[in-house]
Amino acid sequence: MSKIAFIFPGQGAQYAGMGKDFYDTYSEAKAVYQLASEVSGLDMEALCFTENDKLNITEYTQIAMLATEIAILKVLESKGVKADVTAGLSLGEYGALAAADVMTLKDIFYLIRKRGIYMQEAYPVGGAMSAVLGLESEKILEVCNTVSSQTGGIVSIANYNCPGQIVITGEEKAVAAAAEALQAAGAKKCVPLKVSGPFHSALLGDAGKKLRAELDKVEVNQPKIPYVCNVTAEFISDNQNIRTLLEQQVSSSVCWQQSVEKMIADGVDVFIEIGPGRTLSGFMRKINKEVKCVNIDKLADLDKVLEGLGC
């Protein structure tokens, strides 16, 4: 019997038209977008399904991605597919919270809308992120610490994505200096990312504090299934520290590779990536080729996955 994990991607995979075939076909999906519109005061159909200037701006990207992920999740659940565990990368962790039934969807959409706004406002100019390819994480951490101490600037690891791909984040000048030093230290390449802030860095500490005030307003339930959190890469099976971990997640490194390895060590052998793109499936090929990883972005993907699972 397979052990299944539902996994949810973060920002960067969004595109105009994402989720529309699910919206048009399934009432479960349509209801999710309508709820997201109601909670946020945004026209989610226009935001997700039409070409527009807002989709790549963090405060809009986050709720658009999450609405699409949860819409697909609800359709998958309606087909009788259940996860044994779940996890998500950055904003995708809120998809995992939905899969684990930790909060109501109304509260999850409320929080992700606030999270996107607070992250956008926290450091509007002067931040940067860069993907470092082909260098070990220990060396990257060492270089970031050295650059920070020498320049007084902030640069740190944002994401442990997979072997050979680590993302650094921080102040623009410090990130540029670190990228130069990392290439001198043997990195194959440092690729600047098109982002609107220094996400998952200490510069977003205030955004985390503001989010915590919102988290304190909502009910947080015991997870129905365990989820692996970004901050610790550990299973969360009770609700004691969830608010604190979600506050920390805004300014902490995302331990994605470690989270996946944790799930595999626990016996997960089928991963279903739910949401736009194939980012996490790509990471999986570099983390562990032995496990099965499929993605559901479009209706045709859903049919293939259901067939593969014998549903």
N, C-alpha and C positions, 0 to 999 in steps of 0.2 A: 504494500500500500504506500503510495507516494505521500510525502509530507510537503505541503504547499505553503509558499509564502507569497503574499501580495506585496509588491513593491511599487513605490510612487516617485516619479521624477520631480526635479526642482526646476527653477527658472532656466530659460535658454532654449527649451524645446517648443515653445509656443509658436503657433502660426494661425493666420486668419482662416477660419473654416473648421478649426479643430472641434470635434464632437458633434458637428451638425448632422451627420448621418444617424447618430444615436438619438439626437433630439427629434429628428423627423420620424423616427421609426418606433421609439419606445416611450411610453408615457412616463415610465420611471425616470428616464433621463430628462425629459422635458420638465418634470416637476422639480428636479434639482436646480436647473438653470433658473426657473421661475422663483424658487426660494432664494437663490443667491441674489437675484435682482431685487427682491423684496427687502432682504436684509441690508444690502449695500446701497440701495437707491440708484444703482447703475443699471443701464440697459445691457444685460449680459448677452443677449442674442446679438446685438449690434457689436459689442466688444469682441466676442469670440468668433462670430461668423462672417464679419465683413472686414475689408481692408480698412485700417484706421491707424492713426498716429499714437494711440494710447496703449496698444497691446504690449509694446516693449518698454513701457514705463512701469517701474516696480510696483507702484501702488495699485496699478490696474492688472499687471501681469499675474500677481500672486492669486488674486481671487478668480481670474479667468482660467488659469491653469487648474486650480483646485476644483472649481465647478466642473470642469471637463473630466478630471480624474474621478470625482465622486459620481458623476453621471454614469460613467462607464462601469464603475464599481457596482452601482445599484442594479444595472442591467445584468452584470455577471452574477451577482447574488440571486437575482430573480430566476436565473437558469439553474440554480441549485449548487453553484460552485462555492465552496467555503475554504477559507484559509486556516491553517494551523497557527501561523504567526504572520506578522506584518512589519514593514518598515518603510520609511520614505526619506529621500534626500532633501534636506533643508525644508522648503515649504511643503515638500512631499510628505514630511512627517505628519502633517495635518490630515493628509489622505489616510495615513496609517491610523491616526486617532479615530477617523470615521470608520475604518474597517474594524477597529477594536471596540467601537461603540463607547468610547470614553466620554464623549460629549454629544449633545444634540447637534444636528447639522446646522441649525439656526445659530447656535453659539460658535461653531467652528467657522462659519462664514463671517460672523461678526468679528471674531478674533483675527482671521487672516486679512480682512479689510484693514483693521487697525494696524496689524503688523506691517503690511505693505506701506501704509502711510508713514508710520514711525521710522521704518528703515529708509524710506525715501528722504524724509526730512532730517534725519540724524546727521548726515554728512553730505550735503547736496553737491559740493564741488571739492575737487582736490584729492579724491580717492581713486584707487585703481585696483585691478586684480589681473593676475597673469597665470597661465597654465605652464607649469614646468614639466618638460618631457624628458624622460630618460635619466633620471637621477634619483638616488635613494632618499627616502624621507628623512633619515637621520642627518644626512649631509645638508639637505635643504633647511632643516630646522637650525642646524649649526650656523649656516650662512645668514639666515634671517636674524638670528640672535646677534651675530657679529655686526651686521649692518645697522641694526637698531641701536646697539651700544655705541658704535662709532659715529653715527649721524644724529642720534637723538630722535630719529624718525620711527614711526611704527610700521613694521612689516612682520607678518606671521603667516602660518599655514591656515588657509580657509577650509580646504577640502582634501581629504585623503581619498581620492576617487578610486584608484586601482593601481597596481604595480606599473610604474613608469609614467603616471600622471598625477601630479599634486598641484593644487592651486594655491597661490600666495595672494595676500590681500593687505591693504594698508594705505598709507599716504603715498601719493603719486610718485614723489621723488624717491622715497625709500623703496618702493616696489621696483622702480627703474634701476636703482643702484643694486638691489638684490638680484634682479634679473641678469644684470651685467656680471656680477660676481658668480652667479650660479652657472652661467655659460663658461666662464673661466674655470670653474670647478668641474666641468665635464657634462653639464646638461646638454642634451641634443638641441633643444630649442626652448625658448620662453615666448609664449604667445599671449600678447595683451588681449584681454577679454572685453567685449563691448558690454559693459555694465554701467549702472548709474550710481554706484556707491561701493565702498570698501566692505562688502558684506562679510560676515563672520570674522570681524576683527574687533579689537578693543574699542575702536572708534564708534562702535554701535552700542556701547554699554548703556547709554541713556535710552535708546530705543527699547532695549530689553526691560529697563525699569518701567517705562511707560506701558509696555505690553503686560508686565506683571500686574499693574493696577487693573487692567482689563481682565486678566486671568482670574483675579480674585473675585470678580463679579459673577463668574459662571460656575455651574456645577460640574465637577470632575468625578466621573464614576470609575469603579474598578474595571479594568480592561476585560472584555469578554474573551479575547485571545491575547497572548503576550505580544508586545511590540518591542522592537529594538530601537533605543533612542540614539540620536546623532551624537550627543555630548559624551556618553560613556561607552557606546557600543555594547550595552548590556540589556538583557531582557527586562522589561518593566511589566510586572504582573499585579501591582497594586497602585493605588492612586495617591500614595503619600507624597511623593516628590515630583509629580508630573508638572505642576505649575513652575517650580524652581528650575527644572530641566528645560522647559520651554522658554523661560526667561533667559537662561544661560545660552541656549542654542543660538540666539540672535548674534552673539559676539564671540562664540566659541568655534573651534574647528569642528567640521563635520567628519565624523569617523565612518565614512561609508564602507571602505574596503574592510575595515575591522568588523562592521555590523554584518556584512555578508558572510564573512568567515565565521562569525559567531553562529549564524543561522545554519550554515553548512555543518559545523561541528555538532549542532543539535539535531542533525538528521534531515534537514530540508534538502530535497533533491529536485524540486520543481519550483521555479520562480516565475511569477506572472507579473510583468511590468504593465501597469495600468496608467494610461495617459499618453499625451502627445510624444512622438518621437521614439527613438530606440537607444537613448543615451545609456540607461542602466544596463540594457542588454549588451551594449558594447563594452562597458566596464566589466561585466560578468565574464566575457570571453577571456579577459586578462587576469581576472581573479581566480577563476576555476572553470576549466573547460569540461569537466566531468559532469557537472549538474546541468539540468535542462532549464533554459530560460527562454520564455516567449513573451511577446508584447502585444497589447491590445490598444491600438490607436484608432483603427477604423472597423467598420462592421465586418468586413471580410476577415480581419484578424480574429474577431470574436468567433466566427464560424470555425476557423482553423483550430483555435484553442479548444473549443467545446468538442470538436471531433477528436482531437488528440487526447483529451481527458475521458473520452467515451461517454460524453453527456448527450 
